[in-house]
Amino acid sequence: MSHHDTPTRLAVQSSLTRRHVRERRFRRLGLSAIGFSLLLVAALFGDIFWHGIGAFWQTCIRVPVVLDAAVIDPRHSGDPAVLRAADYRRLLHEGLRRLFPEVHGHRDKRRLYRLASSGAEAQLAARVTADPSLIGQRREIWVLADDQVDMLVKRQISPEALRAQGHARLVEWVGALELQGRVQRRFNPAFFTSGDSRDPERAGIGAAMTGSFYMLLVTLSLSFPLGVAAAIYLEELAPRNRLTDLIEVNINNLAAVPSIVFGLLGLAVFINLFGLPRSAPLVGGLVLTLMTLPTIIIAARASLRSVPPSIREAALGIGASRMQTIFHHVLPQAMPGMLTGTIIGMAQALGETAPLLMIGMVAFIVDIPGGPMEPATALPVQIYLWADSPERAFVERTSAAILVLLAFLVLMNLVAVILRRRFERRW
């Protein structure tokens, strides 16, 4: 062994040791970055969950209400229109005064009446109209609480903060009601079935979810067949020339265009040129179709390209025509990837806000839209509107709507993963 071997071997070992140290350091840095990112994501979703989970429950107050016939139906007509138009606010206020007979003065009475939501009157009207036999009876009726009471009961706002805002009596009244067992938290189905409202405790995402459904229905009905047809033509039928190269470049560029540009295009073409109604899910669906088409075309072309050429050659070899080869052999093999790309495109469309703002889907929608031509809003736009509201209770509604939107997005992406794993074939 040469005397030069030992220094050379030591130098190589030293170099390897330094290299391994650098690799371990880089690996630790990468793991730390991933862990820090996951920690931030967990903190974000944890905060959203903490603030939003309370919106799925609503505080109710049990009030002794005398359903006076002289107030509800003085002529004993039994007409539902008369029953609905009765002065239920008066009956509700009288019931609250029975709970706190010591309250005097116009200002204190007004504060007392704010324990119940303005929607409590509609609750009483609906109950009496559904069962007129209640007229003349005294009933303990659970009614919707005001948003401040709701926040206090859920501990989303502290009693000290309310006292500092001049609502000390409200804190005392709610405490007394809780001691009497007249306060209860119940599941809030109205959050999913009602539209927007100026009162946070009455606001729901029903109208926004319906508007999003109609928009996605229009988007899916147009973007999937158009996208698949365009992909088949470009990948299987189109000649290779400058025109098709230009089309491919434009499709790839459109996939990176900011979504608000599609909103401007929809405003200029569909509303100003064609005269379609603003705030309509049909217009929103058309805009989202333009936005998702490049994504679907690119995914569909990639799926067609992944089918082995031997499938085409075998079909042509046994006498199949070009169209039979495409529709009977190539397209069924590529369909799982196409469906996956379509679902991802739909998930992207579901979360879009900017293009919908440009076409006027920021309207205050109370009623559930009955079709794609009626005024509507979308779930992301509803979140945007609530986030801009000054009432503290809308923070809870905003976070809850975000949770629902995230649940839909996760579900759609999960379906895409399942479809890909279920139908994917490796060649």
C-alpha positions as a Markdown table, in Angstrom:
| # | Residue | x | y | z |
|---|---|---|---|---|
| 1 | Met | 0.0 | 0.0 | 0.0 |
| 2 | Ser | 1.4 | 3.4 | -1.0 |
| 3 | His | 2.0 | 6.0 | 1.7 |
| 4 | His | -0.2 | 8.3 | -0.4 |
| 5 | Asp | -3.3 | 6.1 | 0.1 |
| 6 | Thr | -3.9 | 7.0 | 3.8 |
| 7 | Pro | -4.1 | 10.8 | 3.3 |
| 8 | Thr | -6.2 | 10.3 | 0.2 |
| 9 | Arg | -8.6 | 8.0 | 2.1 |
| 10 | Leu | -8.8 | 10.4 | 5.0 |
| 11 | Ala | -9.6 | 13.3 | 2.6 |
| 12 | Val | -12.3 | 11.3 | 0.9 |
| 13 | Gln | -13.8 | 10.3 | 4.3 |
| 14 | Ser | -13.7 | 13.9 | 5.5 |
| 15 | Ser | -15.4 | 15.0 | 2.3 |
| 16 | Leu | -18.1 | 12.4 | 2.7 |
| 17 | Thr | -18.6 | 13.3 | 6.3 |
| 18 | Arg | -19.1 | 17.0 | 5.5 |
| 19 | Arg | -21.5 | 16.0 | 2.7 |
| 20 | His | -23.6 | 13.9 | 5.0 |
| 21 | Val | -23.7 | 16.7 | 7.6 |
| 22 | Arg | -25.0 | 19.1 | 4.9 |
| 23 | Glu | -27.6 | 16.6 | 3.7 |
| 24 | Arg | -28.8 | 16.0 | 7.3 |
| 25 | Arg | -28.9 | 19.8 | 7.9 |
| 26 | Phe | -30.9 | 20.3 | 4.7 |
| 27 | Arg | -33.3 | 17.5 | 5.6 |
| 28 | Arg | -33.9 | 19.1 | 9.0 |
| 29 | Leu | -34.5 | 22.5 | 7.4 |
| 30 | Gly | -37.0 | 20.9 | 5.0 |
| 31 | Leu | -38.8 | 19.1 | 7.8 |
| 32 | Ser | -38.8 | 22.2 | 9.9 |
| 33 | Ala | -40.3 | 24.2 | 7.1 |
| 34 | Ile | -43.0 | 21.6 | 6.5 |
| 35 | Gly | -43.8 | 21.4 | 10.2 |
| 36 | Phe | -44.0 | 25.2 | 10.5 |
| 37 | Ser | -46.3 | 25.4 | 7.5 |
| 38 | Leu | -48.6 | 22.7 | 8.9 |
| 39 | Leu | -48.6 | 24.5 | 12.2 |
| 40 | Leu | -49.7 | 27.7 | 10.6 |
| 41 | Val | -52.4 | 25.9 | 8.6 |
| 42 | Ala | -53.6 | 24.1 | 11.8 |
| 43 | Ala | -53.7 | 27.4 | 13.6 |
| 44 | Leu | -55.7 | 29.1 | 10.8 |
| 45 | Phe | -58.3 | 26.3 | 10.6 |
| 46 | Gly | -58.4 | 26.0 | 14.3 |
| 47 | Asp | -59.3 | 29.7 | 14.6 |
| 48 | Ile | -61.9 | 29.4 | 11.9 |
| 49 | Phe | -63.4 | 26.3 | 13.6 |
| 50 | Trp | -63.4 | 27.9 | 17.0 |
| 51 | His | -65.2 | 31.0 | 15.8 |
| 52 | Gly | -67.6 | 29.3 | 13.4 |
| 53 | Ile | -68.8 | 26.1 | 15.2 |
| 54 | Gly | -71.2 | 28.1 | 17.3 |
| 55 | Ala | -73.2 | 29.3 | 14.3 |
| 56 | Phe | -74.6 | 25.7 | 13.9 |
| 57 | Trp | -76.4 | 26.2 | 17.3 |
| 58 | Gln | -78.7 | 29.0 | 18.2 |
| 59 | Thr | -79.7 | 30.4 | 21.6 |
| 60 | Cys | -83.5 | 30.4 | 22.4 |
| 61 | Ile | -85.4 | 31.9 | 25.3 |
| 62 | Arg | -88.6 | 30.4 | 26.8 |
| 63 | Val | -91.1 | 33.2 | 27.1 |
| 64 | Pro | -94.6 | 32.9 | 28.7 |
| 65 | Val | -96.9 | 34.3 | 26.0 |
| 66 | Val | -100.7 | 34.8 | 26.4 |
| 67 | Leu | -102.1 | 34.3 | 22.9 |
| 68 | Asp | -104.9 | 36.9 | 23.4 |
| 69 | Ala | -107.8 | 36.4 | 20.9 |
| 70 | Ala | -108.6 | 40.1 | 21.1 |
| 71 | Val | -105.1 | 40.8 | 19.6 |
| 72 | Ile | -104.7 | 37.9 | 17.2 |
| 73 | Asp | -108.2 | 37.4 | 15.8 |
| 74 | Pro | -110.7 | 39.9 | 17.3 |
| 75 | Arg | -113.5 | 39.0 | 14.9 |
| 76 | His | -113.0 | 35.2 | 15.2 |
| 77 | Ser | -112.7 | 34.9 | 11.5 |
| 78 | Gly | -110.0 | 32.2 | 11.5 |
| 79 | Asp | -108.6 | 33.8 | 8.3 |
| 80 | Pro | -104.9 | 32.8 | 8.0 |
| 81 | Ala | -104.1 | 36.3 | 6.6 |
| 82 | Val | -105.6 | 37.9 | 9.7 |
| 83 | Leu | -103.7 | 35.5 | 12.0 |
| 84 | Arg | -100.4 | 36.3 | 10.2 |
| 85 | Ala | -100.9 | 40.1 | 10.4 |
| 86 | Ala | -101.6 | 40.2 | 14.2 |
| 87 | Asp | -99.5 | 42.2 | 16.6 |
| 88 | Tyr | -97.3 | 39.4 | 17.9 |
| 89 | Arg | -94.7 | 41.9 | 19.0 |
| 90 | Arg | -97.1 | 43.2 | 21.6 |
| 91 | Leu | -97.8 | 39.7 | 22.9 |
| 92 | Leu | -94.0 | 38.9 | 23.0 |
| 93 | His | -93.2 | 42.2 | 24.9 |
| 94 | Glu | -95.9 | 41.4 | 27.4 |
| 95 | Gly | -94.4 | 38.0 | 28.0 |
| 96 | Leu | -91.0 | 39.5 | 28.6 |
| 97 | Arg | -92.4 | 42.0 | 31.1 |
| 98 | Arg | -94.0 | 39.1 | 33.0 |
| 99 | Leu | -90.5 | 37.6 | 33.4 |
| 100 | Phe | -89.1 | 40.9 | 34.7 |
| 101 | Pro | -92.0 | 42.9 | 36.3 |
| 102 | Glu | -89.6 | 45.2 | 38.1 |
| 103 | Val | -88.5 | 46.8 | 34.8 |
| 104 | His | -89.9 | 50.3 | 34.4 |
| 105 | Gly | -89.1 | 53.2 | 32.2 |
| 106 | His | -89.2 | 53.4 | 28.4 |
| 107 | Arg | -85.5 | 53.0 | 27.9 |
| 108 | Asp | -85.2 | 49.9 | 30.2 |
| 109 | Lys | -88.2 | 48.3 | 28.5 |
| 110 | Arg | -86.7 | 48.8 | 25.1 |
| 111 | Arg | -83.5 | 47.1 | 26.3 |
| 112 | Leu | -85.6 | 44.3 | 27.8 |
| 113 | Tyr | -87.4 | 43.7 | 24.5 |
| 114 | Arg | -84.1 | 43.3 | 22.7 |
| 115 | Leu | -83.6 | 40.0 | 24.5 |
| 116 | Ala | -85.6 | 38.4 | 21.8 |
| 117 | Ser | -84.8 | 38.6 | 18.1 |
| 118 | Ser | -87.0 | 40.5 | 15.7 |
| 119 | Gly | -87.6 | 37.1 | 14.1 |
| 120 | Ala | -89.4 | 35.9 | 17.2 |
| 121 | Glu | -92.5 | 37.6 | 16.0 |
| 122 | Ala | -92.5 | 35.6 | 12.8 |
| 123 | Gln | -92.0 | 32.4 | 14.9 |
| 124 | Leu | -95.1 | 33.2 | 16.9 |
| 125 | Ala | -97.1 | 34.0 | 13.7 |
| 126 | Ala | -96.1 | 30.8 | 12.1 |
| 127 | Arg | -96.9 | 28.7 | 15.1 |
| 128 | Val | -100.4 | 30.3 | 15.6 |
| 129 | Thr | -101.2 | 30.1 | 11.9 |
| 130 | Ala | -100.3 | 26.4 | 11.8 |
| 131 | Asp | -102.4 | 25.7 | 15.0 |
| 132 | Pro | -105.2 | 28.2 | 15.5 |
| 133 | Ser | -106.4 | 26.2 | 18.6 |
| 134 | Leu | -103.6 | 27.9 | 20.5 |
| 135 | Ile | -105.5 | 31.2 | 20.4 |
| 136 | Gly | -106.7 | 32.2 | 23.9 |
| 137 | Gln | -104.1 | 30.0 | 25.7 |
| 138 | Arg | -101.0 | 30.8 | 27.7 |
| 139 | Arg | -98.0 | 28.9 | 26.4 |
| 140 | Glu | -94.3 | 28.7 | 27.2 |
| 141 | Ile | -92.8 | 29.3 | 23.8 |
| 142 | Trp | -89.2 | 29.1 | 22.8 |
| 143 | Val | -88.3 | 32.1 | 20.7 |
| 144 | Leu | -85.1 | 33.2 | 18.9 |
| 145 | Ala | -82.7 | 35.2 | 21.1 |
| 146 | Asp | -81.0 | 38.4 | 19.9 |
| 147 | Asp | -77.5 | 38.2 | 18.6 |
| 148 | Gln | -76.0 | 39.9 | 21.6 |
| 149 | Val | -77.7 | 37.4 | 23.9 |
| 150 | Asp | -76.5 | 34.6 | 21.6 |
| 151 | Met | -72.9 | 35.8 | 21.8 |
| 152 | Leu | -73.1 | 36.1 | 25.6 |
| 153 | Val | -74.5 | 32.6 | 26.1 |
| 154 | Lys | -71.8 | 31.1 | 23.7 |
| 155 | Arg | -69.1 | 33.1 | 25.5 |
| 156 | Gln | -68.1 | 34.7 | 22.2 |
| 157 | Ile | -68.3 | 38.0 | 24.1 |
| 158 | Ser | -67.5 | 38.4 | 27.8 |
| 159 | Pro | -69.9 | 39.9 | 30.3 |
| 160 | Glu | -67.3 | 42.5 | 31.2 |
| 161 | Ala | -67.2 | 43.7 | 27.6 |
| 162 | Leu | -70.9 | 44.1 | 27.5 |
| 163 | Arg | -70.9 | 46.0 | 30.8 |
| 164 | Ala | -68.2 | 48.3 | 29.4 |
| 165 | Gln | -70.5 | 49.0 | 26.4 |
| 166 | Gly | -73.4 | 50.0 | 28.7 |
| 167 | His | -75.3 | 46.6 | 28.7 |
| 168 | Ala | -75.0 | 45.7 | 32.3 |
| 169 | Arg | -78.8 | 45.1 | 32.7 |
| 170 | Leu | -78.7 | 42.7 | 29.7 |
| 171 | Val | -76.0 | 40.6 | 31.4 |
| 172 | Glu | -78.2 | 40.5 | 34.6 |
| 173 | Trp | -81.3 | 39.5 | 32.7 |
| 174 | Val | -79.5 | 36.8 | 30.8 |
| 175 | Gly | -78.0 | 35.4 | 34.0 |
| 176 | Ala | -81.5 | 35.4 | 35.6 |
| 177 | Leu | -83.0 | 33.5 | 32.6 |
| 178 | Glu | -80.2 | 31.0 | 32.7 |
| 179 | Leu | -80.8 | 30.3 | 36.4 |
| 180 | Gln | -84.5 | 29.8 | 35.7 |
| 181 | Gly | -83.7 | 27.3 | 32.9 |
| 182 | Arg | -85.2 | 29.6 | 30.2 |
| 183 | Val | -82.1 | 29.7 | 28.0 |
| 184 | Gln | -81.2 | 26.9 | 25.7 |
| 185 | Arg | -78.9 | 26.3 | 22.8 |
| 186 | Arg | -80.5 | 24.3 | 20.0 |
| 187 | Phe | -79.3 | 23.1 | 16.6 |
| 188 | Asn | -79.8 | 25.9 | 14.0 |
| 189 | Pro | -81.3 | 24.4 | 10.8 |
| 190 | Ala | -82.2 | 27.9 | 9.6 |
| 191 | Phe | -78.5 | 28.5 | 9.0 |
| 192 | Phe | -78.7 | 26.1 | 6.0 |
| 193 | Thr | -82.3 | 26.9 | 4.9 |
| 194 | Ser | -82.7 | 30.7 | 5.2 |
| 195 | Gly | -81.3 | 33.6 | 3.1 |
| 196 | Asp | -79.4 | 36.7 | 4.2 |
| 197 | Ser | -80.6 | 39.0 | 6.9 |
| 198 | Arg | -79.7 | 42.3 | 8.5 |
| 199 | Asp | -80.0 | 40.4 | 11.9 |
| 200 | Pro | -77.1 | 38.0 | 12.4 |
| 201 | Glu | -79.2 | 35.5 | 14.3 |
| 202 | Arg | -81.5 | 35.1 | 11.3 |
| 203 | Ala | -78.9 | 35.1 | 8.6 |
| 204 | Gly | -78.3 | 31.8 | 6.7 |
| 205 | Ile | -76.5 | 30.4 | 3.7 |
| 206 | Gly | -79.5 | 28.8 | 2.0 |
| 207 | Ala | -79.8 | 31.3 | -0.7 |
| 208 | Ala | -76.0 | 31.4 | -1.3 |
| 209 | Met | -75.8 | 27.6 | -1.5 |
| 210 | Thr | -78.7 | 27.4 | -3.9 |
| 211 | Gly | -77.1 | 30.1 | -6.1 |
| 212 | Ser | -73.8 | 28.2 | -6.1 |
| 213 | Phe | -75.6 | 25.0 | -7.0 |
| 214 | Tyr | -77.3 | 26.6 | -10.1 |
| 215 | Met | -74.0 | 28.2 | -11.2 |
| 216 | Leu | -72.1 | 24.9 | -10.9 |
| 217 | Leu | -74.9 | 23.1 | -12.7 |
| 218 | Val | -74.6 | 25.6 | -15.6 |
| 219 | Thr | -70.8 | 25.4 | -15.5 |
| 220 | Leu | -70.8 | 21.6 | -15.6 |
| 221 | Ser | -73.4 | 21.4 | -18.3 |
| 222 | Leu | -71.3 | 23.6 | -20.6 |
| 223 | Ser | -67.7 | 23.2 | -19.7 |
| 224 | Phe | -67.5 | 19.4 | -19.6 |
| 225 | Pro | -68.9 | 18.6 | -23.1 |
| 226 | Leu | -67.1 | 21.6 | -24.6 |
| 227 | Gly | -63.8 | 20.8 | -22.9 |
| 228 | Val | -63.9 | 17.1 | -23.8 |
| 229 | Ala | -64.8 | 17.9 | -27.4 |
| 230 | Ala | -62.1 | 20.4 | -27.8 |
| 231 | Ala | -59.5 | 18.0 | -26.2 |
| 232 | Ile | -60.5 | 15.2 | -28.6 |
| 233 | Tyr | -60.3 | 17.4 | -31.6 |
| 234 | Leu | -56.9 | 18.9 | -30.7 |
| 235 | Glu | -55.4 | 15.6 | -29.6 |
| 236 | Glu | -56.9 | 13.1 | -32.0 |
| 237 | Leu | -58.1 | 14.9 | -35.1 |
| 238 | Ala | -56.6 | 18.4 | -35.6 |
| 239 | Pro | -53.7 | 18.7 | -38.1 |
| 240 | Arg | -50.3 | 19.9 | -36.8 |
| 241 | Asn | -50.0 | 23.4 | -38.1 |
| 242 | Arg | -49.6 | 27.0 | -37.0 |
| 243 | Leu | -53.3 | 27.4 | -36.3 |
| 244 | Thr | -53.5 | 24.5 | -33.8 |
| 245 | Asp | -50.2 | 25.6 | -32.2 |
| 246 | Leu | -51.7 | 29.0 | -31.7 |
| 247 | Ile | -54.8 | 27.5 | -30.2 |
| 248 | Glu | -52.8 | 25.4 | -27.8 |
| 249 | Val | -50.7 | 28.3 | -26.7 |
| 250 | Asn | -53.8 | 30.4 | -26.0 |
| 251 | Ile | -55.4 | 27.6 | -24.0 |
| 252 | Asn | -52.3 | 27.3 | -21.9 |
| 253 | Asn | -52.2 | 31.1 | -21.4 |
| 254 | Leu | -55.9 | 31.3 | -20.5 |
| 255 | Ala | -55.4 | 28.9 | -17.7 |
| 256 | Ala | -53.1 | 31.5 | -16.0 |
| 257 | Val | -55.3 | 34.5 | -16.6 |
| 258 | Pro | -56.6 | 36.1 | -13.4 |
| 259 | Ser | -60.2 | 35.2 | -12.7 |
| 260 | Ile | -61.3 | 38.9 | -12.5 |
| 261 | Val | -60.5 | 39.2 | -16.2 |
| 262 | Phe | -63.2 | 36.6 | -16.9 |
| 263 | Gly | -65.6 | 38.7 | -14.8 |
| 264 | Leu | -64.9 | 41.8 | -16.8 |
| 265 | Leu | -65.5 | 39.7 | -20.0 |
| 266 | Gly | -68.8 | 38.4 | -18.7 |
| 267 | Leu | -69.8 | 41.9 | -17.7 |
| 268 | Ala | -69.0 | 43.3 | -21.2 |
| 269 | Val | -70.4 | 40.4 | -23.2 |
| 270 | Phe | -73.2 | 38.6 | -21.3 |
| 271 | Ile | -74.7 | 41.6 | -19.5 |
| 272 | Asn | -73.9 | 44.7 | -21.6 |
| 273 | Leu | -74.0 | 43.0 | -25.1 |
| 274 | Phe | -76.5 | 40.2 | -24.7 |
| 275 | Gly | -78.6 | 41.9 | -22.0 |
| 276 | Leu | -78.7 | 39.0 | -19.5 |
| 277 | Pro | -79.9 | 39.9 | -16.0 |
| 278 | Arg | -77.3 | 40.9 | -13.4 |
| 279 | Ser | -76.9 | 38.7 | -10.3 |
| 280 | Ala | -78.3 | 35.7 | -12.2 |
| 281 | Pro | -76.7 | 32.2 | -11.7 |
| 282 | Leu | -76.9 | 31.8 | -15.4 |
| 283 | Val | -74.4 | 34.6 | -16.0 |
| 284 | Gly | -72.2 | 33.4 | -13.2 |
| 285 | Gly | -72.2 | 29.9 | -14.7 |
| 286 | Leu | -71.3 | 31.2 | -18.1 |
| 287 | Val | -68.4 | 33.2 | -16.6 |
| 288 | Leu | -67.2 | 30.3 | -14.6 |
| 289 | Thr | -67.4 | 28.1 | -17.8 |
| 290 | Leu | -65.0 | 30.4 | -19.6 |
| 291 | Met | -62.7 | 30.2 | -16.6 |
| 292 | Thr | -62.7 | 26.4 | -16.1 |
| 293 | Leu | -62.6 | 25.4 | -19.8 |
| 294 | Pro | -58.8 | 25.7 | -20.1 |
| 295 | Thr | -58.3 | 23.6 | -17.0 |
| 296 | Ile | -60.6 | 20.9 | -18.3 |
| 297 | Ile | -59.2 | 20.9 | -21.8 |
| 298 | Ile | -55.6 | 20.6 | -20.5 |
| 299 | Ala | -56.6 | 17.7 | -18.1 |
| 300 | Ala | -58.6 | 16.0 | -20.9 |
| 301 | Arg | -55.7 | 16.2 | -23.4 |
| 302 | Ala | -53.3 | 14.8 | -20.8 |
| 303 | Ser | -55.7 | 11.9 | -20.2 |
| 304 | Leu | -56.0 | 11.2 | -23.9 |
| 305 | Arg | -52.2 | 11.4 | -24.3 |
| 306 | Ser | -51.8 | 8.8 | -21.5 |
| 307 | Val | -53.7 | 6.1 | -23.5 |
| 308 | Pro | -51.1 | 3.8 | -25.1 |
| 309 | Pro | -50.8 | 4.1 | -28.9 |
| 310 | Ser | -51.3 | 0.3 | -29.1 |
| 311 | Ile | -54.9 | 0.7 | -28.2 |
| 312 | Arg | -55.5 | 2.9 | -31.2 |
| 313 | Glu | -53.4 | 0.6 | -33.5 |
| 314 | Ala | -55.2 | -2.5 | -32.3 |
| 315 | Ala | -58.6 | -0.9 | -33.0 |
| 316 | Leu | -57.6 | 0.4 | -36.4 |
| 317 | Gly | -56.1 | -3.0 | -37.2 |
| 318 | Ile | -59.3 | -4.9 | -36.7 |
| 319 | Gly | -61.2 | -2.5 | -39.0 |
| 320 | Ala | -62.6 | 0.2 | -36.7 |
| 321 | Ser | -62.9 | 3.6 | -38.1 |
| 322 | Arg | -61.2 | 6.7 | -36.7 |
| 323 | Met | -64.3 | 7.8 | -34.8 |
| 324 | Gln | -65.0 | 4.3 | -33.6 |
| 325 | Thr | -61.5 | 4.1 | -32.3 |
| 326 | Ile | -61.8 | 7.4 | -30.4 |
| 327 | Phe | -65.3 | 6.9 | -28.9 |
| 328 | His | -65.3 | 3.1 | -28.3 |
| 329 | His | -61.7 | 2.5 | -27.2 |
| 330 | Val | -59.7 | 5.7 | -26.4 |
| 331 | Leu | -62.3 | 7.8 | -24.7 |
| 332 | Pro | -63.4 | 5.2 | -22.2 |
| 333 | Gln | -59.8 | 4.7 | -21.1 |
| 334 | Ala | -59.3 | 8.5 | -20.7 |
| 335 | Met | -62.6 | 9.3 | -19.1 |
| 336 | Pro | -61.4 | 8.8 | -15.4 |
| 337 | Gly | -58.7 | 11.5 | -15.9 |
| 338 | Met | -61.2 | 13.7 | -17.6 |
| 339 | Leu | -63.6 | 13.4 | -14.7 |
| 340 | Thr | -60.8 | 14.1 | -12.2 |
| 341 | Gly | -59.8 | 17.3 | -14.1 |
| 342 | Thr | -63.5 | 18.4 | -14.4 |
| 343 | Ile | -64.1 | 17.9 | -10.6 |
| 344 | Ile | -61.0 | 19.9 | -9.8 |
| 345 | Gly | -62.2 | 22.7 | -12.2 |
| 346 | Met | -65.6 | 22.7 | -10.5 |
| 347 | Ala | -63.9 | 23.0 | -7.1 |
| 348 | Gln | -61.9 | 25.9 | -8.4 |
| 349 | Ala | -65.1 | 27.5 | -9.7 |
| 350 | Leu | -66.9 | 26.9 | -6.4 |
| 351 | Gly | -64.4 | 29.0 | -4.5 |
| 352 | Glu | -64.2 | 31.9 | -7.0 |
| 353 | Thr | -65.3 | 35.4 | -5.8 |
| 354 | Ala | -63.8 | 38.1 | -8.0 |
| 355 | Pro | -65.5 | 37.3 | -11.3 |
| 356 | Leu | -68.9 | 37.1 | -9.5 |
| 357 | Leu | -68.4 | 40.5 | -8.0 |
| 358 | Met | -67.9 | 41.9 | -11.4 |
| 359 | Ile | -71.2 | 40.6 | -12.7 |
| 360 | Gly | -73.2 | 42.0 | -9.7 |
| 361 | Met | -73.7 | 38.9 | -7.6 |
| 362 | Val | -73.2 | 40.9 | -4.4 |
| 363 | Ala | -77.0 | 41.6 | -4.0 |
| 364 | Phe | -78.7 | 41.3 | -0.7 |
| 365 | Ile | -80.6 | 38.0 | -1.3 |
| 366 | Val | -83.3 | 37.0 | 1.3 |
| 367 | Asp | -85.4 | 34.6 | -0.7 |
| 368 | Ile | -84.1 | 31.3 | -2.0 |
| 369 | Pro | -83.7 | 31.6 | -5.8 |
| 370 | Gly | -86.1 | 29.3 | -7.7 |
| 371 | Gly | -84.0 | 29.1 | -10.9 |
| 372 | Pro | -80.8 | 30.1 | -12.7 |
| 373 | Met | -82.5 | 33.3 | -14.0 |
| 374 | Glu | -83.5 | 34.7 | -10.6 |
| 375 | Pro | -81.3 | 37.0 | -8.5 |
| 376 | Ala | -78.9 | 35.1 | -6.4 |
| 377 | Thr | -75.5 | 35.2 | -4.7 |
| 378 | Ala | -72.8 | 32.5 | -4.2 |
| 379 | Leu | -71.3 | 31.1 | -1.0 |
| 380 | Pro | -67.8 | 32.8 | -1.5 |
| 381 | Val | -69.6 | 36.2 | -2.1 |
| 382 | Gln | -71.8 | 35.7 | 0.9 |
| 383 | Ile | -68.7 | 35.1 | 3.0 |
| 384 | Tyr | -67.2 | 38.4 | 1.5 |
| 385 | Leu | -70.4 | 40.3 | 2.4 |
| 386 | Trp | -70.6 | 39.0 | 6.0 |
| 387 | Ala | -66.9 | 39.7 | 6.6 |
| 388 | Asp | -67.5 | 43.3 | 5.8 |
| 389 | Ser | -70.4 | 43.6 | 8.3 |
| 390 | Pro | -69.8 | 45.5 | 11.5 |
| 391 | Glu | -71.8 | 43.3 | 13.8 |
| 392 | Arg | -69.7 | 40.9 | 15.9 |
| 393 | Ala | -72.1 | 38.0 | 15.4 |
| 394 | Phe | -71.4 | 38.1 | 11.7 |
| 395 | Val | -67.9 | 36.9 | 12.5 |
| 396 | Glu | -69.4 | 33.6 | 13.7 |
| 397 | Arg | -71.5 | 33.4 | 10.6 |
| 398 | Thr | -68.6 | 34.1 | 8.3 |
| 399 | Ser | -66.4 | 31.4 | 9.9 |
| 400 | Ala | -69.3 | 28.9 | 9.7 |
| 401 | Ala | -69.8 | 29.7 | 6.0 |
| 402 | Ile | -66.1 | 29.2 | 5.4 |
| 403 | Leu | -66.3 | 25.8 | 7.2 |
| 404 | Val | -69.2 | 24.8 | 4.9 |
| 405 | Leu | -67.3 | 26.0 | 1.8 |
| 406 | Leu | -64.1 | 24.1 | 2.8 |
| 407 | Ala | -66.2 | 21.0 | 3.5 |
| 408 | Phe | -67.5 | 21.1 | -0.1 |
| 409 | Leu | -64.1 | 21.7 | -1.6 |
| 410 | Val | -62.5 | 18.8 | 0.4 |
| 411 | Leu | -65.4 | 16.6 | -0.6 |
| 412 | Met | -65.0 | 17.4 | -4.3 |
| 413 | Asn | -61.3 | 16.9 | -4.2 |
| 414 | Leu | -61.8 | 13.6 | -2.3 |
| 415 | Val | -64.2 | 12.4 | -5.0 |
| 416 | Ala | -61.5 | 13.3 | -7.6 |
| 417 | Val | -58.9 | 11.3 | -5.8 |
| 418 | Ile | -61.2 | 8.3 | -5.4 |
| 419 | Leu | -62.2 | 8.4 | -9.1 |
| 420 | Arg | -58.5 | 8.5 | -10.1 |
| 421 | Arg | -57.5 | 5.6 | -7.9 |
| 422 | Arg | -60.6 | 3.6 | -8.8 |
| 423 | Phe | -60.4 | 3.8 | -12.5 |
| 424 | Glu | -56.8 | 4.6 | -13.2 |
| 425 | Arg | -55.0 | 2.1 | -15.3 |
| 426 | Arg | -51.2 | 1.8 | -15.4 |
| 427 | Trp | -49.8 | 0.7 | -18.8 |
